[in-house]
Amino acid sequence: MDRLDVQVVDVGPPADWVKINVRETNDSFEVYALVSGLSREEVRVQSDPAGRLVITGQPKQLDNFWGVTAFKKVVNLPARIDQLRTNTGVTLHGCLHVHVPFAQQNL
């Protein structure tokens, strides 16, 4: 299996507790992030056509028991994406999944 040329950058203080994994399918990238301790409302994902995802998390309770802190990570994907068809979901157990289709000209 070829390794993807994906760069993940912390913006602000490092958030090593947020683990991100990216895999490529025939027509999309599948991005998974472990954001345990955050609810759906506390996680936000933004994308742009150049292939950049910005994942941010802001816990409502800053002095939480688990040490969950605010974070901002930029995931630079190696291809243009269709940001209008990108969708996200967060499970109750803190797994963020982002389905990121390639832009039509990349297919």
N, C-alpha and C positions, 0 to 999 in steps of 0.2 A: 504494500500500500504506500502510495506517495504521501509525503508529508506536505501539508498545506502551508503556504507562505502567509500566515496570519500573525499580526502583531497586536498584542494587548497592552495598553498603556494606562497606568494609573494617573489620574488628574487630581492633584492634591495629595493628601496623605495616603500612603500605600494601604490597600485593603487586601492583605494576603488571605484573609478568611473567605473571600469570594473567589471560587474556582470556576474557570471558564474553559469549555471544550468546544471545538468547532469541527464539524465533519461536512464533507461535500457529497451531494447526491448527483444524479444526472441533470437535475434542473434547479437545484437550490443549495444553499448552505443551511445547516441545522446547527444552531448555537444553543448550548446548554450552560447555564450558570447556577451554581449552588449559592442561594441567598437565604439560607436558613435563618429563621428569626424575624424575617420581614414578611409582611402581608402583601397581597396584590396591590393594595393602595399605596404602599411604601416603595414600590419599584416602578421605574419608568424607563422606557426604551424609545430612542429616537434613531432615525436612519436617514441617510442621504444617498442619492443615486450613485455616487462615487464608490460605494461599498464600505461606508463607515457606520458603525452602530455605536451609540452612546448609551451606556447602561448606568443608571444612577439609582441609588437607594438612600432613603432618608427615614430612619426609624422614628416613630412618633415619641417613643420614650428613650431618651438618650442615655439614661443611667440604668440600662437593662442588665439583667443578671448574666446574660451570655456574652457581653462585650461586643455586641453588634454595633458597628459605627457607620456613619454616613460614608458613602463612597461614590466615585465616578470613574468608570472605566470606558476607554475607547477601544473598540475592536475594529481593526482595519482589515477588511476582507480583500482578497486578491482579484476581485472582478466587480464590474458594475452590477447593481441590484435594482429590482423593481420595488421601490419603497412603498408603493400603493398596495401591493399584494403581501407585504410583510405583516406577519401576525405573531402575537405573543400569548403566552399563558404562564401562570405561576401555580404550582400545585400547593396543597395545604402543607406539604412537607418541605417547602422552600426550594423547589427546582424550577427555575425559569427556562422556558423553551421558546426560542425565536425561530420561526420558519422564514427564511429569507430567499425568495425566488431570484434567480438571475434575471437581469434585464433581457428583454427579448432578443437584442442583437447578439447576446452571448450564447444563445442556444444553437 
